[in-house]
Amino acid sequence: MPLQVYRQRLYDISWFMRHLNESIARQANKEDNCTGRFWEGRFKSQALLDEAAVAACMAYVDLNPIRAKIADTPENSAHTSVKKRIEKARKGEQPKQLCPFVGNPRKDMPDGLPFSLADYLALVDMTGRVIREDKRGAIDATTSPILERLNIDHQCWLELTTGLEKHFGGVVGRDTSLLRYKVCHHQQRVQGMGAAKRWLSSA
């Protein structure tokens, strides 16, 4: 096969999805003893042009289990990024496999999502309480606010989410995590060790 064809396929999402759909459909149809497409419709690609669009898309995806009524709260929604973020937030960390929250836009902005994790969790929690006629599920209106449910120490959480860039350097985590990072990367010292011991030990 010509090299040009391989190059074209590397950036052809339609080709990739067609072949992915075919292999999954064959396996699923064999297991369920049926025929037809695995996905009802074609995939959809949308460009997210600003921070508001990114936040809206993230919340939409993270709330899918609640809207489908297979989960009652974001922290109980399996296979979602918000659940992974919550699990790490309870330890004062951010999941390495996900794009980090780096706070509001500012000079010398690091790479990451331009808002705070606390704001995003509150946004998801608030949005999930809205009852939609076209969806089965919603977060119960009597459920306590998400940060209260997570039982994260208020002072540690506030300090962590409002002063992250002030207290830490290029890496953020508990003191044990910073020590591992220091050893693995052969560094003499890591900025933020005092803050990690003070603010993250009880997170």
TIRO-2110 file (N, C-alpha, C; in Angstrom, 1 decimal):
// TIRO-2110
0.9, -1.2, 0.0, N, 1, A
0.0, 0.0, 0.0, CA, 1, A
0.9, 1.3, 0.0, C, 1, A
0.6, 2.3, -0.8, N, 2, A
1.4, 3.4, -0.9, CA, 2, A
1.5, 4.2, 0.4, C, 2, A
2.7, 4.8, 0.7, N, 3, A
2.9, 5.6, 1.9, CA, 3, A
1.9, 6.7, 2.0, C, 3, A
1.5, 7.3, 0.9, N, 4, A
0.6, 8.4, 1.0, CA, 4, A
-0.8, 8.0, 1.6, C, 4, A
-1.2, 6.7, 1.3, N, 5, A
-2.4, 6.2, 1.8, CA, 5, A
-2.3, 6.1, 3.4, C, 5, A
-1.2, 5.6, 3.9, N, 6, A
-1.0, 5.5, 5.3, CA, 6, A
-1.0, 6.9, 6.0, C, 6, A
-0.4, 7.8, 5.3, N, 7, A
-0.4, 9.2, 5.9, CA, 7, A
-1.8, 9.8, 6.0, C, 7, A
-2.5, 9.5, 4.9, N, 8, A
-3.9, 10.1, 4.9, CA, 8, A
-4.8, 9.5, 6.0, C, 8, A
-4.6, 8.2, 6.2, N, 9, A
-5.4, 7.5, 7.2, CA, 9, A
-5.0, 7.9, 8.6, C, 9, A
-3.8, 8.4, 8.8, N, 10, A
-3.4, 8.8, 10.2, CA, 10, A
-4.2, 10.0, 10.7, C, 10, A
-4.7, 10.8, 9.8, N, 11, A
-5.5, 12.0, 10.2, CA, 11, A
-7.0, 11.9, 9.7, C, 11, A
-7.4, 10.7, 9.3, N, 12, A
-8.8, 10.5, 8.8, CA, 12, A
-9.6, 9.8, 9.9, C, 12, A
-10.3, 10.6, 10.7, N, 13, A
-11.1, 10.1, 11.8, CA, 13, A
-12.2, 9.2, 11.3, C, 13, A
-12.8, 9.6, 10.2, N, 14, A
-13.9, 8.8, 9.6, CA, 14, A
-13.4, 7.3, 9.3, C, 14, A
-12.2, 7.2, 8.7, N, 15, A
-11.7, 5.9, 8.4, CA, 15, A
-11.5, 5.1, 9.7, C, 15, A
-10.9, 5.7, 10.7, N, 16, A
-10.6, 5.1, 12.0, CA, 16, A
-11.9, 4.6, 12.6, C, 16, A
-12.9, 5.5, 12.7, N, 17, A
-14.2, 5.2, 13.4, CA, 17, A
-15.0, 4.1, 12.6, C, 17, A
-14.8, 4.1, 11.3, N, 18, A
-15.5, 3.1, 10.5, CA, 18, A
-15.0, 1.7, 10.8, C, 18, A
-13.7, 1.6, 10.9, N, 19, A
-13.1, 0.3, 11.2, CA, 19, A
-13.2, -0.1, 12.6, C, 19, A
-13.2, 0.9, 13.5, N, 20, A
-13.5, 0.6, 14.9, CA, 20, A
-14.9, 0.1, 15.1, C, 20, A
-15.8, 0.7, 14.5, N, 21, A
-17.2, 0.4, 14.6, CA, 21, A
-17.5, -1.1, 14.0, C, 21, A
-16.8, -1.4, 13.0, N, 22, A
-17.0, -2.7, 12.3, CA, 22, A
-16.5, -3.8, 13.3, C, 22, A
-15.3, -3.7, 13.9, N, 23, A
-14.8, -4.7, 14.7, CA, 23, A
-15.6, -4.9, 16.0, C, 23, A
-16.0, -3.7, 16.6, N, 24, A
-16.9, -3.8, 17.8, CA, 24, A
-18.2, -4.4, 17.5, C, 24, A
-18.8, -4.0, 16.4, N, 25, A
-20.1, -4.5, 16.0, CA, 25, A
-20.1, -6.0, 15.8, C, 25, A
-19.1, -6.5, 15.1, N, 26, A
-19.0, -7.9, 14.9, CA, 26, A
-18.9, -8.7, 16.2, C, 26, A
-18.1, -8.2, 17.2, N, 27, A
-18.0, -8.9, 18.5, CA, 27, A
-19.3, -8.8, 19.3, C, 27, A
-19.9, -7.6, 19.3, N, 28, A
-21.1, -7.4, 20.1, CA, 28, A
-22.3, -8.2, 19.5, C, 28, A
-22.4, -8.2, 18.2, N, 29, A
-23.5, -8.9, 17.5, CA, 29, A
-23.3, -10.4, 17.8, C, 29, A
-22.1, -10.9, 17.8, N, 30, A
-21.9, -12.3, 18.1, CA, 30, A
-22.3, -12.7, 19.5, C, 30, A
-21.9, -11.8, 20.5, N, 31, A
-22.3, -12.0, 21.9, CA, 31, A
-23.8, -11.9, 22.1, C, 31, A
-24.5, -11.0, 21.4, N, 32, A
-25.9, -10.7, 21.6, CA, 32, A
-26.8, -11.5, 20.6, C, 32, A
-26.1, -12.2, 19.7, N, 33, A
-26.8, -13.0, 18.7, CA, 33, A
-27.8, -12.1, 17.9, C, 33, A
-27.3, -11.0, 17.4, N, 34, A
-28.1, -10.1, 16.6, CA, 34, A
-27.3, -9.5, 15.5, C, 34, A
-27.9, -8.6, 14.7, N, 35, A
-27.2, -7.9, 13.6, CA, 35, A
-27.4, -6.4, 13.7, C, 35, A
-26.6, -5.7, 12.9, N, 36, A
-26.8, -4.2, 12.9, CA, 36, A
-25.6, -3.5, 13.4, C, 36, A
-25.7, -2.2, 13.4, N, 37, A
-24.6, -1.3, 13.8, CA, 37, A
-24.5, -1.3, 15.4, C, 37, A
-23.3, -1.1, 15.9, N, 38, A
-23.1, -1.1, 17.3, CA, 38, A
-23.6, 0.3, 17.8, C, 38, A
-23.2, 1.4, 17.1, N, 39, A
-23.7, 2.7, 17.4, CA, 39, A
-24.9, 3.0, 16.5, C, 39, A
-25.9, 3.6, 17.1, N, 40, A
-27.1, 3.9, 16.3, CA, 40, A
-26.8, 5.0, 15.2, C, 40, A
-26.0, 6.0, 15.5, N, 41, A
-25.8, 7.0, 14.5, CA, 41, A
-24.3, 7.2, 14.4, C, 41, A
-23.9, 8.1, 13.4, N, 42, A
-22.5, 8.4, 13.2, CA, 42, A
-22.0, 9.2, 14.4, C, 42, A
-20.7, 9.1, 14.6, N, 43, A
-20.0, 9.9, 15.6, CA, 43, A
-20.1, 11.4, 15.2, C, 43, A
-20.0, 12.3, 16.2, N, 44, A
-20.1, 13.7, 15.9, CA, 44, A
-18.9, 14.4, 16.4, C, 44, A
-18.3, 15.2, 15.6, N, 45, A
-17.1, 16.0, 16.0, CA, 45, A
-17.5, 17.5, 16.2, C, 45, A
-17.1, 18.1, 17.3, N, 46, A
-17.4, 19.5, 17.5, CA, 46, A
-16.2, 20.2, 18.0, C, 46, A
-15.9, 21.4, 17.5, N, 47, A
-14.8, 22.2, 17.9, CA, 47, A
-15.2, 23.0, 19.2, C, 47, A
-14.4, 22.9, 20.2, N, 48, A
-14.6, 23.7, 21.4, CA, 48, A
-13.7, 25.0, 21.4, C, 48, A
-14.3, 26.1, 21.1, N, 49, A
-13.6, 27.3, 20.8, CA, 49, A
-13.2, 28.2, 21.9, C, 49, A
-13.8, 28.0, 23.1, N, 50, A
-13.4, 28.8, 24.3, CA, 50, A
-13.6, 28.0, 25.6, C, 50, A
-13.3, 28.7, 26.7, N, 51, A
-13.3, 28.0, 28.0, CA, 51, A
-14.8, 27.6, 28.4, C, 51, A
-15.7, 28.5, 28.0, N, 52, A
-17.1, 28.2, 28.3, CA, 52, A
-17.6, 26.9, 27.6, C, 52, A
-17.1, 26.7, 26.4, N, 53, A
-17.5, 25.5, 25.6, CA, 53, A
-16.8, 24.3, 26.2, C, 53, A
-15.6, 24.4, 26.6, N, 54, A
-14.9, 23.3, 27.2, CA, 54, A
-15.6, 22.9, 28.5, C, 54, A
-16.0, 23.8, 29.4, N, 55, A
-16.6, 23.5, 30.6, CA, 55, A
-18.0, 22.9, 30.4, C, 55, A
-18.7, 23.4, 29.4, N, 56, A
-20.1, 22.9, 29.1, CA, 56, A
-20.0, 21.4, 28.6, C, 56, A
-19.0, 21.2, 27.7, N, 57, A
-18.8, 19.8, 27.2, CA, 57, A
-18.4, 18.8, 28.3, C, 57, A
-17.5, 19.3, 29.1, N, 58, A
-17.1, 18.4, 30.2, CA, 58, A
-18.2, 18.1, 31.1, C, 58, A
-19.0, 19.1, 31.5, N, 59, A
-20.1, 18.8, 32.4, CA, 59, A
-21.2, 17.9, 31.7, C, 59, A
-21.4, 18.1, 30.5, N, 60, A
-22.4, 17.3, 29.7, CA, 60, A
-22.0, 15.8, 29.8, C, 60, A
-20.7, 15.6, 29.5, N, 61, A
-20.2, 14.2, 29.5, CA, 61, A
-20.3, 13.6, 31.0, C, 61, A
-19.8, 14.4, 31.9, N, 62, A
-19.7, 13.9, 33.3, CA, 62, A
-21.1, 13.7, 33.9, C, 62, A
-22.1, 14.3, 33.4, N, 63, A
-23.5, 14.1, 33.9, CA, 63, A
-24.3, 13.1, 33.2, C, 63, A
-23.7, 12.5, 32.2, N, 64, A
-24.4, 11.4, 31.4, CA, 64, A
-25.0, 10.3, 32.3, C, 64, A
-24.2, 9.7, 33.2, N, 65, A
-24.7, 8.7, 34.1, CA, 65, A
-25.9, 9.1, 34.9, C, 65, A
-25.9, 10.4, 35.4, N, 66, A
-27.0, 10.9, 36.2, CA, 66, A
-28.2, 11.1, 35.4, C, 66, A
-28.0, 11.7, 34.2, N, 67, A
-29.2, 11.9, 33.3, CA, 67, A
-29.8, 10.5, 32.9, C, 67, A
-29.0, 9.5, 32.7, N, 68, A
-29.5, 8.2, 32.4, CA, 68, A
-30.0, 7.4, 33.6, C, 68, A
-29.9, 8.0, 34.7, N, 69, A
-30.4, 7.4, 36.0, CA, 69, A
-29.7, 6.1, 36.4, C, 69, A
-28.4, 6.1, 36.1, N, 70, A
-27.6, 4.9, 36.5, CA, 70, A
-26.6, 5.3, 37.6, C, 70, A
-26.7, 6.6, 38.0, N, 71, A
-25.9, 7.1, 39.2, CA, 71, A
-26.7, 8.3, 39.8, C, 71, A
-26.5, 8.5, 41.1, N, 72, A
-27.3, 9.6, 41.8, CA, 72, A
-26.5, 10.8, 42.0, C, 72, A
-25.1, 10.7, 42.0, N, 73, A
-24.3, 11.9, 42.2, CA, 73, A
-23.0, 11.7, 41.4, C, 73, A
-22.3, 12.8, 41.1, N, 74, A
-21.1, 12.7, 40.3, CA, 74, A
-20.0, 11.8, 41.0, C, 74, A
-19.9, 11.9, 42.3, N, 75, A
-18.9, 11.0, 42.9, CA, 75, A
-19.2, 9.5, 42.9, C, 75, A
-20.4, 9.2, 42.5, N, 76, A
-20.8, 7.8, 42.3, CA, 76, A
-20.9, 7.4, 40.9, C, 76, A
-20.5, 8.3, 40.0, N, 77, A
-20.7, 8.0, 38.5, CA, 77, A
-19.5, 7.2, 38.0, C, 77, A
-19.6, 6.0, 37.8, N, 78, A
-18.5, 5.2, 37.3, CA, 78, A
-18.1, 5.6, 35.9, C, 78, A
-16.8, 5.4, 35.6, N, 79, A
-16.2, 5.7, 34.3, CA, 79, A
-16.3, 7.1, 33.8, C, 79, A
-16.3, 8.1, 34.7, N, 80, A
-16.3, 9.5, 34.4, CA, 80, A
-15.0, 10.2, 34.9, C, 80, A
-14.7, 11.2, 34.2, N, 81, A
-13.5, 12.0, 34.6, CA, 81, A
-13.8, 12.7, 36.0, C, 81, A
-15.0, 13.1, 36.2, N, 82, A
-15.3, 13.9, 37.4, CA, 82, A
-15.1, 12.9, 38.6, C, 82, A
-15.5, 11.7, 38.5, N, 83, A
-15.2, 10.7, 39.6, CA, 83, A
-13.8, 10.6, 39.9, C, 83, A
-12.9, 10.4, 38.8, N, 84, A
-11.5, 10.3, 39.0, CA, 84, A
-10.9, 11.6, 39.7, C, 84, A
-11.4, 12.7, 39.3, N, 85, A
-10.9, 14.0, 39.9, CA, 85, A
-11.3, 14.1, 41.3, C, 85, A
-12.5, 13.6, 41.7, N, 86, A
-13.0, 13.7, 43.1, CA, 86, A
-12.2, 12.7, 43.9, C, 86, A
-11.9, 11.5, 43.4, N, 87, A
-11.1, 10.6, 44.2, CA, 87, A
-9.7, 11.1, 44.5, C, 87, A
-9.1, 11.8, 43.5, N, 88, A
-7.8, 12.4, 43.7, CA, 88, A
-7.9, 13.7, 44.6, C, 88, A
-8.9, 14.4, 44.4, N, 89, A
-9.1, 15.7, 45.2, CA, 89, A
-9.1, 15.3, 46.7, C, 89, A
-9.7, 14.2, 47.1, N, 90, A
-9.8, 13.8, 48.5, CA, 90, A
-8.4, 13.6, 49.1, C, 90, A
-7.4, 13.4, 48.2, N, 91, A
-6.0, 13.2, 48.6, CA, 91, A
-5.2, 14.4, 48.3, C, 91, A
-5.9, 15.5, 47.9, N, 92, A
-5.1, 16.7, 47.6, CA, 92, A
-4.3, 16.6, 46.3, C, 92, A
-4.8, 15.8, 45.4, N, 93, A
-4.0, 15.6, 44.1, CA, 93, A
-4.9, 15.8, 42.9, C, 93, A
-4.3, 15.8, 41.7, N, 94, A
-5.1, 15.8, 40.5, CA, 94, A
-4.6, 14.6, 39.7, C, 94, A
-5.5, 13.9, 39.0, N, 95, A
-5.2, 12.7, 38.2, CA, 95, A
-4.2, 13.0, 37.1, C, 95, A
-3.1, 12.3, 37.0, N, 96, A
-2.1, 12.5, 36.0, CA, 96, A
-2.6, 12.3, 34.6, C, 96, A
-3.6, 11.4, 34.4, N, 97, A
-4.0, 11.1, 33.0, CA, 97, A
-5.0, 12.1, 32.5, C, 97, A
-5.4, 13.1, 33.3, N, 98, A
-6.4, 14.1, 32.9, CA, 98, A
-5.7, 15.5, 32.9, C, 98, A
-6.2, 16.3, 32.0, N, 99, A
-5.7, 17.7, 32.0, CA, 99, A
-6.0, 18.4, 33.3, C, 99, A
-5.0, 19.0, 33.9, N, 100, A
-5.2, 19.6, 35.3, CA, 100, A
-6.0, 20.9, 35.3, C, 100, A
-6.7, 21.2, 36.4, N, 101, A
-7.2, 22.5, 36.6, CA, 101, A
-6.1, 23.4, 37.1, C, 101, A
-5.9, 24.6, 36.5, N, 102, A
-4.8, 25.4, 36.9, CA, 102, A
-5.3, 26.8, 37.4, C, 102, A
-6.5, 27.0, 37.6, N, 103, A
-7.0, 28.3, 38.1, CA, 103, A
-7.4, 29.2, 37.0, C, 103, A
-7.8, 30.5, 37.4, N, 104, A
-8.2, 31.5, 36.5, CA, 104, A
-7.1, 32.0, 35.6, C, 104, A
-7.4, 32.5, 34.4, N, 105, A
-6.4, 33.0, 33.5, CA, 105, A
-5.6, 34.1, 34.1, C, 105, A
-4.3, 34.1, 33.9, N, 106, A
-3.4, 35.0, 34.5, CA, 106, A
-2.1, 35.1, 33.6, C, 106, A
-1.2, 35.9, 34.0, N, 107, A
0.1, 36.0, 33.3, CA, 107, A
0.9, 34.8, 33.6, C, 107, A
1.7, 34.3, 32.6, N, 108, A
2.5, 33.1, 32.7, CA, 108, A
1.6, 31.9, 33.1, C, 108, A
0.4, 31.8, 32.4, N, 109, A
-0.5, 30.7, 32.7, CA, 109, A
0.1, 29.4, 32.3, C, 109, A
0.1, 28.4, 33.3, N, 110, A
0.6, 27.1, 32.9, CA, 110, A
-0.5, 26.3, 32.0, C, 110, A
0.0, 25.3, 31.4, N, 111, A
-0.9, 24.5, 30.6, CA, 111, A
-2.0, 23.8, 31.5, C, 111, A
-3.2, 23.8, 31.0, N, 112, A
-4.3, 23.2, 31.8, CA, 112, A
-5.6, 23.9, 31.6, C, 112, A
-6.6, 23.4, 32.3, N, 113, A
-8.0, 24.0, 32.3, CA, 113, A
-8.0, 25.3, 33.0, C, 113, A
-8.5, 26.4, 32.4, N, 114, A
-8.4, 27.7, 33.0, CA, 114, A
-9.5, 28.0, 34.0, C, 114, A
-9.8, 27.2, 34.9, N, 115, A
-10.7, 27.4, 36.0, CA, 115, A
-10.3, 26.5, 37.1, C, 115, A
-10.9, 26.7, 38.3, N, 116, A
-10.6, 25.9, 39.5, CA, 116, A
-11.4, 24.6, 39.5, C, 116, A
-10.9, 23.6, 40.2, N, 117, A
-11.6, 22.3, 40.3, CA, 117, A
-12.8, 22.6, 41.2, C, 117, A
-12.7, 23.4, 42.2, N, 118, A
-13.9, 23.7, 43.1, CA, 118, A
-15.0, 24.3, 42.3, C, 118, A
-14.7, 25.2, 41.4, N, 119, A
-15.8, 25.8, 40.6, CA, 119, A
-16.4, 24.8, 39.7, C, 119, A
-15.6, 23.9, 39.1, N, 120, A
-16.1, 22.9, 38.2, CA, 120, A
-17.0, 21.9, 38.9, C, 120, A
-16.6, 21.5, 40.1, N, 121, A
-17.4, 20.6, 40.8, CA, 121, A
-18.8, 21.2, 41.2, C, 121, A
-18.7, 22.5, 41.6, N, 122, A
-20.0, 23.2, 41.9, CA, 122, A
-20.8, 23.3, 40.7, C, 122, A
-20.2, 23.6, 39.5, N, 123, A
-21.0, 23.7, 38.3, CA, 123, A
-21.7, 22.4, 37.9, C, 123, A
-20.9, 21.3, 38.0, N, 124, A
-21.5, 20.0, 37.7, CA, 124, A
-22.7, 19.7, 38.7, C, 124, A
-22.4, 19.9, 39.9, N, 125, A
-23.4, 19.6, 41.0, CA, 125, A
-24.7, 20.5, 40.7, C, 125, A
-24.5, 21.7, 40.4, N, 126, A
-25.7, 22.6, 40.2, CA, 126, A
-26.4, 22.2, 38.9, C, 126, A
-25.7, 21.9, 37.9, N, 127, A
-26.3, 21.5, 36.6, CA, 127, A
-27.0, 20.2, 36.7, C, 127, A
-26.5, 19.3, 37.5, N, 128, A
-27.1, 18.0, 37.7, CA, 128, A
-28.4, 18.0, 38.4, C, 128, A
-28.7, 19.1, 39.1, N, 129, A
-29.9, 19.2, 39.9, CA, 129, A
-31.1, 19.7, 39.0, C, 129, A
-30.8, 20.2, 37.9, N, 130, A
-31.8, 20.7, 37.0, CA, 130, A
-32.6, 19.5, 36.4, C, 130, A
-33.9, 19.5, 36.5, N, 131, A
-34.7, 18.5, 36.0, CA, 131, A
-35.0, 18.7, 34.5, C, 131, A
-34.7, 17.7, 33.7, N, 132, A
-35.0, 17.9, 32.2, CA, 132, A
-36.1, 16.9, 31.8, C, 132, A
-37.0, 17.4, 31.1, N, 133, A
-38.2, 16.5, 30.7, CA, 133, A
-37.7, 15.4, 29.7, C, 133, A
-36.6, 15.6, 29.0, N, 134, A
-36.2, 14.6, 28.0, CA, 134, A
-35.2, 13.6, 28.6, C, 134, A
-34.9, 13.8, 29.9, N, 135, A
-34.0, 12.9, 30.6, CA, 135, A
-34.6, 12.3, 31.9, C, 135, A
-34.2, 11.1, 32.2, N, 136, A
-34.8, 10.4, 33.3, CA, 136, A
-34.3, 10.8, 34.7, C, 136, A
-33.0, 11.2, 34.8, N, 137, A
-32.4, 11.4, 36.1, CA, 137, A
-31.9, 12.8, 36.3, C, 137, A
-31.7, 13.1, 37.6, N, 138, A
-31.2, 14.4, 38.1, CA, 138, A
-30.7, 14.1, 39.5, C, 138, A
-29.8, 15.0, 40.0, N, 139, A
-29.4, 15.0, 41.4, CA, 139, A
-30.5, 15.4, 42.3, C, 139, A
-30.8, 14.7, 43.3, N, 140, A
-31.9, 15.0, 44.2, CA, 140, A
-31.7, 16.4, 44.8, C, 140, A
-32.7, 17.2, 44.8, N, 141, A
-32.6, 18.6, 45.3, CA, 141, A
-32.3, 18.7, 46.7, C, 141, A
-32.6, 17.6, 47.5, N, 142, A
-32.3, 17.6, 48.9, CA, 142, A
-30.9, 17.2, 49.3, C, 142, A
-30.1, 16.8, 48.3, N, 143, A
-28.8, 16.3, 48.5, CA, 143, A
-27.9, 17.5, 48.8, C, 143, A
-27.0, 17.4, 49.8, N, 144, A
-26.2, 18.5, 50.3, CA, 144, A
-25.2, 18.8, 49.2, C, 144, A
-24.6, 20.1, 49.2, N, 145, A
-23.7, 20.5, 48.2, CA, 145, A
-22.5, 19.6, 48.1, C, 145, A
-21.9, 19.5, 46.9, N, 146, A
-20.9, 18.5, 46.6, CA, 146, A
-19.6, 18.6, 47.5, C, 146, A
-19.1, 19.8, 47.8, N, 147, A
-17.9, 19.9, 48.6, CA, 147, A
-18.2, 19.5, 50.0, C, 147, A
-19.4, 19.7, 50.5, N, 148, A
-19.8, 19.2, 51.8, CA, 148, A
-19.9, 17.7, 51.8, C, 148, A
-20.4, 17.1, 50.8, N, 149, A
-20.5, 15.6, 50.7, CA, 149, A
-19.1, 15.0, 50.6, C, 149, A
-18.2, 15.6, 50.0, N, 150, A
-16.8, 15.1, 49.8, CA, 150, A
-16.1, 15.0, 51.1, C, 150, A
-16.5, 15.8, 52.1, N, 151, A
-15.9, 15.8, 53.4, CA, 151, A
-14.4, 16.1, 53.4, C, 151, A
-14.0, 17.1, 52.5, N, 152, A
-12.7, 17.5, 52.5, CA, 152, A
-12.5, 18.7, 53.4, C, 152, A
-11.4, 18.7, 54.2, N, 153, A
-11.2, 19.7, 55.2, CA, 153, A
-11.3, 21.1, 54.5, C, 153, A
-12.2, 22.0, 55.0, N, 154, A
-12.5, 23.2, 54.4, CA, 154, A
-11.2, 24.1, 54.2, C, 154, A
-10.4, 24.3, 55.3, N, 155, A
-9.3, 25.2, 55.2, CA, 155, A
-8.2, 24.6, 54.2, C, 155, A
-8.0, 23.3, 54.2, N, 156, A
-7.0, 22.7, 53.3, CA, 156, A
-7.5, 22.9, 51.9, C, 156, A
-8.8, 22.7, 51.7, N, 157, A
-9.4, 22.8, 50.3, CA, 157, A
-9.3, 24.2, 49.8, C, 157, A
-9.6, 25.2, 50.7, N, 158, A
-9.6, 26.6, 50.3, CA, 158, A
-8.2, 27.0, 49.9, C, 158, A
-7.3, 26.6, 50.8, N, 159, A
-5.9, 27.0, 50.5, CA, 159, A
-5.3, 26.3, 49.3, C, 159, A
-5.7, 25.1, 49.1, N, 160, A
-5.2, 24.4, 47.9, CA, 160, A
-5.7, 24.9, 46.6, C, 160, A
-7.0, 25.3, 46.6, N, 161, A
-7.6, 25.7, 45.3, CA, 161, A
-7.5, 27.2, 45.0, C, 161, A
-7.1, 28.0, 46.1, N, 162, A
-6.9, 29.4, 45.8, CA, 162, A
-5.5, 29.9, 45.8, C, 162, A
-4.6, 29.0, 46.3, N, 163, A
-3.2, 29.4, 46.3, CA, 163, A
-2.2, 28.4, 45.8, C, 163, A
-2.7, 27.6, 44.9, N, 164, A
-1.9, 26.5, 44.3, CA, 164, A
-0.6, 27.0, 43.7, C, 164, A
-0.7, 28.0, 42.9, N, 165, A
0.5, 28.5, 42.2, CA, 165, A
1.5, 29.2, 43.2, C, 165, A
0.9, 29.7, 44.3, N, 166, A
1.7, 30.4, 45.3, CA, 166, A
2.5, 29.5, 46.1, C, 166, A
1.9, 28.3, 46.5, N, 167, A
2.5, 27.4, 47.5, CA, 167, A
3.4, 26.4, 46.8, C, 167, A
3.2, 26.1, 45.5, N, 168, A
3.9, 25.0, 44.9, CA, 168, A
4.6, 25.5, 43.6, C, 168, A
5.6, 24.8, 43.2, N, 169, A
6.3, 25.1, 42.0, CA, 169, A
5.8, 24.4, 40.8, C, 169, A
6.6, 23.6, 40.1, N, 170, A
6.2, 22.9, 38.9, CA, 170, A
5.4, 21.6, 39.2, C, 170, A
5.4, 21.1, 40.4, N, 171, A
4.7, 19.9, 40.8, CA, 171, A
3.9, 20.1, 42.1, C, 171, A
2.7, 19.5, 42.2, N, 172, A
1.9, 19.6, 43.3, CA, 172, A
1.5, 18.2, 43.8, C, 172, A
1.5, 18.1, 45.1, N, 173, A
1.1, 16.8, 45.7, CA, 173, A
1.4, 16.7, 47.2, C, 173, A
1.1, 15.6, 47.8, N, 174, A
1.5, 15.4, 49.2, CA, 174, A
3.0, 15.3, 49.3, C, 174, A
3.5, 15.4, 50.6, N, 175, A
5.0, 15.4, 50.8, CA, 175, A
5.6, 14.1, 50.3, C, 175, A
4.9, 13.0, 50.4, N, 176, A
5.4, 11.7, 50.0, CA, 176, A
5.5, 11.7, 48.4, C, 176, A
4.6, 12.3, 47.8, N, 177, A
4.6, 12.3, 46.3, CA, 177, A
5.7, 13.2, 45.8, C, 177, A
5.9, 14.4, 46.5, N, 178, A
7.0, 15.3, 46.1, CA, 178, A
8.4, 14.6, 46.3, C, 178, A
8.5, 13.8, 47.4, N, 179, A
9.8, 13.1, 47.6, CA, 179, A
10.0, 12.1, 46.5, C, 179, A
9.0, 11.4, 46.1, N, 180, A
9.2, 10.4, 45.0, CA, 180, A
9.6, 11.1, 43.7, C, 180, A
8.9, 12.2, 43.5, N, 181, A
9.2, 13.0, 42.3, CA, 181, A
10.7, 13.5, 42.3, C, 181, A
11.1, 13.9, 43.5, N, 182, A
12.5, 14.4, 43.7, CA, 182, A
13.5, 13.4, 43.4, C, 182, A
13.3, 12.2, 43.9, N, 183, A
14.2, 11.0, 43.6, CA, 183, A
14.2, 10.6, 42.2, C, 183, A
13.0, 10.5, 41.6, N, 184, A
12.8, 10.0, 40.2, CA, 184, A
13.5, 11.0, 39.2, C, 184, A
13.4, 12.3, 39.5, N, 185, A
13.9, 13.3, 38.6, CA, 185, A
15.3, 13.8, 39.0, C, 185, A
15.9, 13.2, 40.0, N, 186, A
17.3, 13.5, 40.5, CA, 186, A
17.4, 15.0, 40.7, C, 186, A
16.5, 15.6, 41.5, N, 187, A
16.5, 17.0, 41.9, CA, 187, A
17.0, 17.2, 43.3, C, 187, A
17.7, 18.3, 43.5, N, 188, A
18.2, 18.5, 44.9, CA, 188, A
17.1, 18.9, 45.8, C, 188, A
16.2, 19.7, 45.3, N, 189, A
15.0, 20.1, 46.2, CA, 189, A
13.8, 20.3, 45.3, C, 189, A
12.6, 20.3, 45.9, N, 190, A
11.4, 20.5, 45.2, CA, 190, A
10.6, 21.6, 45.9, C, 190, A
10.2, 22.6, 45.2, N, 191, A
9.5, 23.7, 45.9, CA, 191, A
8.1, 23.2, 46.3, C, 191, A
7.7, 23.6, 47.5, N, 192, A
6.3, 23.2, 48.0, CA, 192, A
6.3, 22.2, 49.0, C, 192, A
7.4, 21.7, 49.5, N, 193, A
7.4, 20.6, 50.5, CA, 193, A
6.7, 21.1, 51.8, C, 193, A
7.0, 22.3, 52.2, N, 194, A
6.4, 22.8, 53.4, CA, 194, A
4.9, 22.9, 53.3, C, 194, A
4.4, 23.4, 52.1, N, 195, A
3.0, 23.6, 51.8, CA, 195, A
2.3, 22.2, 51.8, C, 195, A
3.0, 21.2, 51.2, N, 196, A
2.4, 19.9, 51.1, CA, 196, A
2.2, 19.3, 52.5, C, 196, A
3.2, 19.5, 53.4, N, 197, A
3.0, 18.9, 54.8, CA, 197, A
1.9, 19.7, 55.5, C, 197, A
1.8, 21.0, 55.2, N, 198, A
0.9, 21.8, 56.0, CA, 198, A
-0.6, 21.6, 55.5, C, 198, A
-0.7, 21.7, 54.1, N, 199, A
-2.1, 21.8, 53.6, CA, 199, A
-2.6, 20.4, 53.1, C, 199, A
-1.8, 19.5, 52.7, N, 200, A
-2.3, 18.3, 52.0, CA, 200, A
-2.2, 17.1, 52.9, C, 200, A
-1.6, 17.2, 54.1, N, 201, A
-1.6, 16.0, 54.9, CA, 201, A
-2.9, 15.5, 55.4, C, 201, A
-3.9, 16.4, 55.5, N, 202, A
-5.2, 16.0, 56.0, CA, 202, A
-6.2, 16.0, 54.9, C, 202, A
-5.8, 16.3, 53.6, N, 203, A
-6.8, 16.4, 52.5, CA, 203, A
-7.1, 15.0, 52.0, C, 203, A
END
